[in-house]
Amino acid sequence: MGDAPHKILLDESEMPTAWYNVIPDLPAPPPPPLHPGTHEPVGPDDLAPLFPMALIEQEVTGERYVDIPGEVLDVYRIWRPSPLFRATRLERELGTPARIYYKYEGVSPAGSHKPNTSVPQAFYNHREGMECEVWQVAASYRSKPYRRTMMEIWGATVHSSPSEVTEFGRSLLAEDPNHPGSLGIAISEAVAMAVADPATRYALGSVLNHVLLHQTIIGEEALLQLAKVGDVPDVLVGCTGGGSNFGGLAFPFLREKLAGKMNPTIRCVEPAACPSLTKGEYRYDFGDTAGMTPLMKMHTLGHGFIPDAIHAGGLRYHGMSPLVSHIYELGLAEAIAIPQRECFAGALTFARTEGIVPAPEPTHAIAAAIREALACKESGEEKVILTALCGHGHLDMAAYEQYLSGEMVDLDLSDDAIAAAMAEVPVL
Ligand SMILES: *Cc1c(COP(=O)(O)O)cnc(C)c1O
């Protein structure tokens, strides 16, 4: 263990130049999104008010690989290829025979995996002359003010959601001026703006096929990096909010698994306060709270479900990527839910050994990796565990302060709250 490499790097020249589309390799295609009025599958024309055509094509493509535009590769090279770390100090602290690897996406300018998709989305939208306005979930807007400042530095206008800008936002603020917001509400507001103005498009951070496609650069790099040290994962764990960092890491490994070249267990980790895969139903629902998007077949807690304001704001989504949901239904991935205090306890162990302070979202992946490593300690198995540390937590100190002061609580989710939201899901 002493001479194991801690940091596994790729040269710029080794960076993958295509994104991977898992759909053609799956045993069955995912169910299509449906028009909310007709319940017929949506076509490219239905999506044209929302997205530039290049992204619509990527959303529905049957090609296994999509070339990354040269302009996007140039921007990726600011921080990519990202490092793969072997967590040797964490392994030693846990006393586990397992080998733990984490792919670190906190090296991007924003400090997370999001720029892997925001750069190509900005590229395709910019060709159609767009500027950027952001609806940031109110709970995050308040607890992470520096996130907003960073977006403003890069030229965006930022609204706290619910906002006074849209009718839906105003109606929610009238009910509760301190409304915490949710990702579903922020999506409703941004979609309303795009639908109302032919010169405006909608960009999103997760959930849809093209976003997961862009994130596959994570897994493609990790495959090359693990090959350099001659390791193959036995267990792959990732945190799932809308499913993009998970899909980005997992799908290239799923390709290898389906081809019979490796056989990792692939596991989603979600917060106990927003457990769409483990407690939601697999059925058609809206992607947003107001019910404006196409209906998507996914694991959902109900589009009206407003999760408690846990610190992992990026995991506060009522649904799940339809593609990750489909893969879960096919039995190609499993899922667990972990409460936030176990996650932060794991994050502290991680930060005190590996040095990096994780964002609240990937603390779920770390906690799951630690569970697995401790199980290996019991069984004596030398498993290879791979996870994504999808962002650093430098702007999440308020959450860490709460944990350190002992004020953080695990939020109990009642089945009644889920049942009430599920009652509003359309019956097809
Ligand atoms: C947005 C975000 C998430 C959740 O989104 P996914 O699509 O599930 O990856 C997780 N972690 C970080 C750091 C995020 O910014």
The ligand as an SDF file (V2000), in Angstrom:
LIG
                    3D

 15 15  0  0  0  0  0  0  0  0999 V2000
  -26.0120   19.5230   -8.7880 C   0  0  0  0  0  0  0  0  0  0  0  0
  -25.1290   18.7040   -7.9640 C   0  0  0  0  0  0  0  0  0  0  0  0
  -25.4700   17.3830   -7.6140 C   0  0  0  0  0  0  0  0  0  0  0  0
  -26.7650   16.7300   -7.9800 C   0  0  0  0  0  0  0  0  0  0  0  0
  -26.9760   16.5530   -9.3430 O   0  0  0  0  0  0  0  0  0  0  0  0
  -26.7440   15.1840  -10.0900 P   0  0  0  0  0  0  0  0  0  0  0  0
  -27.3560   15.4380  -11.4060 O   0  0  0  0  0  0  0  0  0  0  0  0
  -27.4500   14.0970   -9.3460 O   0  0  0  0  0  0  0  0  0  0  0  0
  -25.2800   14.9590  -10.1620 O   0  0  0  0  0  0  0  0  0  0  0  0
  -24.5860   16.6500   -6.8750 C   0  0  0  0  0  0  0  0  0  0  0  0
  -23.4290   17.1720   -6.4630 N   0  0  0  0  0  0  0  0  0  0  0  0
  -23.0470   18.4250   -6.7650 C   0  0  0  0  0  0  0  0  0  0  0  0
  -21.7320   18.9210   -6.2700 C   0  0  0  0  0  0  0  0  0  0  0  0
  -23.8840   19.2320   -7.5290 C   0  0  0  0  0  0  0  0  0  0  0  0
  -23.5060   20.4780   -7.8340 O   0  0  0  0  0  0  0  0  0  0  0  0
  1  2  1  0
  2  3  1  0
  2 14  2  0
  3  4  1  0
  3 10  2  0
  4  5  1  0
  5  6  1  0
  6  7  2  0
  6  8  1  0
  6  9  1  0
 10 11  1  0
 11 12  2  0
 12 13  1  0
 12 14  1  0
 14 15  1  0
M  END
$$$$
